[in-house]
Amino acid sequence: MNEIDVFNKLASNLTERKSVAALSNYEVLCNNISFSHGLYEKSIVYLSEIASDLKGVLNNNDLLAENFKEGKQLNPFSVIIPSLLSNDIEVINKLSALTLPDVRSNITVDNVGLLHRGFNDYSNLVTATRQFIDSLVTDAYQLLLLDPKEFNYHVLLSLNSFEKYATKSIRHGLFNDEIEDSLTEFKALQFRDWKNSGITKCQHISFANKVDFIFTELNKSSQDDDVFRNEIKNLFKFSSEFTHIGYISTFFSSQSGSEVIFGGDKSPYLPSTENFSELKYQILESCINFIYQIYLPVMKLCVSNMVQAANDKEIQSDLDNLIKLLETGIKTRNNNYFFFVRSSLINSNEVIELPCLCGYINYWKPPHRDSDLFCKGCGSSYNIIAINGDPSYVITSNGPAKVIGSDVPDFKDLSPEKQNEIMMQIAKLNQKGN
């Protein structure tokens, strides 16, 4: 192709949008968003408490590591770090407000247009995502380095841009004489010297460079780590396209013709509703992963550097608990689960209840198609193991589990005496097997 061929193809595609497609299960997306958003909200509450506790520790000179005590060159970080964390929590909160599950009560065919998602929805969501990933990566970079020159560079760069259009009132509230003096000295530098001068330094200018540095410092070099590293970089690029009002993002989110109406268990919805929810869920998952895989481990390193080893145990424990909370929550979604079912039930006229670990009860209806074996609550996949006869319970790694369709109560509903009796029988069988 020559330049005119490409030009014509671009012109055609930018003026004739394809029909919107819905390729995911909207009910599952809504449930997943609800769960992930709840998990995200818990992390905000927990992180806010940790940040408050850390501020108290950093305000106590006796608890600080030697280099950060009063009178030492790194002491200003004892007030800077709580401020950075506070800013990050604000950014995390903003994304939370824009990733709520859809409100579908009272939605009918007549007002289903309320669920249409367009330019404003995408712009708000993805711009908040860009702010989240950019801010948290930049601040994680600072938390790892704890270098005055690096901090000076990023703050003075921000001040230099901010003051260009700030009103008199804003300047009066923010720009005291000390800041004005620092900014004047920064402006006196040649542009080429900004990233390496007597007062400033920046070893890793770009977002991608900072991400690579953080992953290296955290010793994250496995294949899965590399996949996630690229995911973070791609999220930044994708969100930048929307934030900068790129051609494709604007065209995609602002132009839509009439939409077909899909039916649902709770209410009707539109293809644009599903498309937006799919992106919302993906963003939530990526951001939760970033918090527990990158941001919180960086906080742990920062605390260990700034606080004496004997005084950081409680905060480190809280950070570990929050990491575990998020990691466990993410891993319970979209897993593969096994159910033991009496073979006589399969292909019968019976509706088989399949209770998922997420709490959702799924009903496997005749003719018991394999394509129906997934959780409408969280999207997890189900595998059925057919058991002949009426075996009551099978032994799994998690203990006895009732075979669905057997004429016995769930194991957890048995009396403690009966549970002990069964466990004793299992122990005897294990001894014979050995």
N, C-alpha and C positions, 0 to 999 in steps of 0.2 A: 504493500500500500504506500501511496505517497501522501503528502500532507493534506491534499484536498480530499482524498478518500477518508482519512481519519476525521477531518473536519466535518464532512457530511455525516459520518456515522455518529459523531458526538452531537451534532445538531439534531439528528433524528431522535436520539435517545433522550435528549434534554427537552424535547417538546412533546414527546409521546410516551407518557408513562405507562408501564405495564399494569395489568390489574393487580391489586393487592392480594397477596396470598396469606393464608393462615396455616402454618405448617406444624404447630404444636398444639397440645391439648390445653385449652384455656382454663378448664377447671383445675387441672393439676398445677398450672402456672399460678393461679390465684392462691391455692393452698401453700405452694412453695414460697411465694412472696410473703404471705402472712407469717409463716414459720421463720423465714430468714430475717424478716424485718423485726420480729420479736427478739430474735437472737442478737441482732444489731443494736436494738434498744437496750438490751441487758448489758451489752459491752460498754455503751455510753455511760450508764449509771455506775458500773464497776470502775471504769477508767477514771471517771470524775472523782470517785472516792480515793483512788490510788493517787491521783494528781494532788488532791488536797492533803493527803498524808505526807506525800513527798515534799510538798511545799513546807510543811511543818519541820520535817527533818532538815531540809536545806537551810532553814532559818536558824538552826541551832549549830553554832560554830563548833561546839564540842564533838558533834557527830560527823563533821566533814573530814574528808581525806586531806592530807597535809597541804597539797597544792591549791586547795580551794578554800582554805581558811582565811579569815579576815587579814588584810594586809598583803596577801599573796596575789600574784598577777591574775590567777584564774578565778578569784573570788566572785567577780561580777556574774559568773555563770550561775551562782546560787540563787540569784533573783531572775536571771534571764530564762532559765529552764522552766520554772513554773509558768512564766508568761507564754512561752512557746507551746506548752502543753494546753494551756487555756485556749489559745488561738486554734489549736488543732481540734479541740473538742467542739468549738463553735462550727468549724468546717464540717466535722463529722455529723453534728446535729442538723446542719442544713440539708445534707444528703438524706438523712432520715426522714425529714419532712416531705421529701419529694419521691420517696420510694414506698409509700404506704400502699397496701393492697386496695384494689378497686372497691368502691362502695356500690353495691349492686342492688340494694333494697329499692323496691318500687320502680325498677326499670322494666318497661314494657316495650312492645314493638313500636308504640306511638312515640315514646321518648328515648329510644335507644341511642339517638344521636348524642345524648349526654355523655356516652362512652366513647365518642369519636376522639381520637388523639391526633394532633397535628403539630404545626411548627412551634407554637408556644410551649407545648408539653415537652417535646423533644429538646428544645433549646434550654429550658429550665433544668430538666433532669441531667442532660449531658454536660452542661456548663458547671453544674454543682459537682459532677463527677470529675471534671477536669480540675476544679479547685481542690477537691479531696486528694486526688493522686499527686498533683503538683505540690501542694502544701506539705503533705505528709512525707513525701520523698525528700523534699528540701530540708524539712526539720529533722528527719531521721539522719540525714547527712550531717547536720550540725550537732546532733546528739552524739554521734560517733566521734567526730573530730574534736569538739570542745577546743577550738582554735580561735583566739581573738581576731586574727587577721581575716580568717574565713568568715567569721560572723560579721565583721565590719563590712566586708565586700557586699554581702547579700543585703544587709540593712541599708547601707548607704546607696546602693543601687536602687532599692525600693524607694527610699526617701527622695532621691534625685528625680524619679519618675512622678512620684506622688505630688511633689511641690509644684510641678509645672502647671497644674490646673486647679490646685487647692484654693478654696475661697479664703478671704481674709479671716473669717471666723474660725475655720478649720486650722489655718496656720497658727492663729493665736493660741488655740487650745493644744496644739501639738509641738510647734517649733519653738522651743526655748533657746536661750543664747548658746548653750552648750551644743545643741543639735545644729544650730546655724553655723557655728564655728567648724564643726566636723564636716558638714556638707560643703562649706566653702573650701576647705582643704581638699576634699574629694574632687570638687569641680576644677580645682587648679591642676589636677593630674591630666596628662594626655590620655585619650581614650585607650590607647594601646597599653598603658601602664595600669589601668584599673585593676586587672586581675593579678598584678604582681608589683606592688609598690611598698613603700615603707610602712603604710598603714593598712593595706588590703592585700588579699591573696585569694585566688580561687583555682584549685588544682583540677576541678572537674566542672566545666562550664555547663555542658548540656544535660538535659534530663537523663538521657541514656547513659552518659558517663557516670552520673550520680548513682543510678540504679546498679550499674556494674560494680562500682566501688562498694556499695552497701552489701550486695550479695557476696562479694569477696571477703569483706570484713566479717560476715556472719558464717563464712565457710560453707556457703550454699553452692555446690558445684555438681550435684547429681543431675541425671537426665530430667527428672521431674522438676528440679529447681530451675533448670534452663528453660523448660517449657513455661513455667510460671514467670520467669524473668521476661520472656518475650511477650507473655500475656499483659504484663504491666506496661511494657513499652507500647504495645499495640493499643491498649486502652487509652494511653496518653495521646497517641496519634489520632485515634478515632474521636476522642472528646475534643481535641484541638480543632478538628475539622468543623465540628458544630459550633464551638466557641468563636471561631474566626469567620463564621457564616460562609463556609465553603460552598462551592457550586453544587456538589452532589448532596450534601446534607440538607441544604435549603430546598433543593428540588424535590428530594425524597419526602421531606416532612411537610412541605407547604402545598403540594399539588396532589389532589386526589379527586377522583370522580365519585359517582354514586357507589355506595358499598352494599354488598349483599348482607343480609341479616342472618346470623347463625343462631340456632337454638341452644339452650344450655339448661342444666338441671336447676339453676337458681334464677337465671334471667337470660334474655337474648343478649347478643353482643355483636360487635363488628370486627372485620379483619384488622382494622387499624388498632382496635383495642387489644387484640391478641399480639400483634406485632410489638406494640409498646410494652406490654407486660413481659414479653419474652426478653426484650432488652433490659427492662427494669430488673428482672430476676438475675440475669447474667451479670449486671453491674453490681448488684447486692452481693452475689457470691464472690466476685473478684475482690471487692472491697473488704469483705469479712476475711477472706484469705490473706489479703495484704496486712490487715491489722494483726492477725495472730501469727503469721509466718515471718513478717518483717518488722513492723512498727514496734510491737511489744518486745521481741528479742533485742531490738536496738535500745529500748528503754532499760532493759535489764543490764546491758553493757554500760550504759550511761550511769546508772545508779551505782554499779560496782566500781566505777572510776571516781565518782564524786563523794561517795559515802564510805566511811570506814567499814571494813568487813564485818565487824562485830555489831554494827548498827543497821545493816541493810536487809537482814533476814526476813522481817515481816513484809516489807514492800516486795522483795523478790518472790516470796511465797504467794502474795496476792497476784503478782504478774503471772506466775506459773499457773495459778488457778484460773485466771481469765483466759490464758492461752488454751488451757485444757477445755474450758467451757465452749469456746468457739470451735476448736478443732473437733470435739465430740459432736457438737451440733451439726457442723457441716457434713461430717462423715455419716450421719444417720439419714441423710437425704439421698434419694435415688440409688439405693443399694440393691443387692440381690438377696432375697429372702427365700427360705425353704419352708414349705408346709407339708406335714404328713397327713394324708387323707385316706380314709377307707376306700378301697378300689371300687366297692359296690356303689358308692355315691356318684362317682364320675360317670357321666353319660346317663344318669338317672334324671328324674323330673325334679330333684331336690335343688334348692338354692343353697350353695355352700358359703358360709361366712368365713372370710379370711381377714382376721384382725391384724392390722399393720402395727409395727412398733411406733409409728408416728401418732397412733391413737385413732386413725380412721378405720372404720369397719367397711370392707369391700364385700360385695355380694356377687359371687360367681354364679351366674344364672345359666340354666340349660340353653343351648346344647354344650355348655362348658368348653368354649373355644379357647385355644391357647393364646389367641390375640387379645383376650380380655384379662390376661394374667399380669396386671400391673395395678399399683395403688393410685386411686384417684386423689388421694390426699397429698402424696409426696412424690409420685412418679416412680417409686421403687418397682423393680421387676420381681415377679414371683415365680418360683419353681415348685412344681407339685411332685411329691414322692408318694406313689400309690402303695398302700399296705393291705394285704389280703387279710380276711377274717376280721376279728374285733380285738386288736392287741392292747387296747386301753392306752398305754403310754409307751413312748420310745425314749431312749436315753440319748441326750445330745450333750455337747460341750457345756451348755448352760444348765444342765440338769434334766429331769424328766419333763417331757412335753406330751400333752394329750394328742392322740391321733384324732383329727377332726372326723366326727361321725361316730366315734366310739361312745358306748353307753356308760360313761363315767364323768365325774366332775373335772374341771380343770385342776391341775395339780395344786395350784395356789389356793384353791377353795377347799381342799381336804383339811381335816383336823390335823393339828401338829403331830398327834400320835400316829395317824395314818401315814403322814409324810415321812416320819421317822422309820416306820415299818418298811415302806418302799425303799428308802435309802439304805436300810440295813440289808435288804435283799440284793440291791445293786452291789453293795460292798462285798457280799458273799460271792456273787457271780464274778466280780473282778478278781477275787482271791483264787477262785477255781481256774480262771483264765490264765493266771500267772503261774 
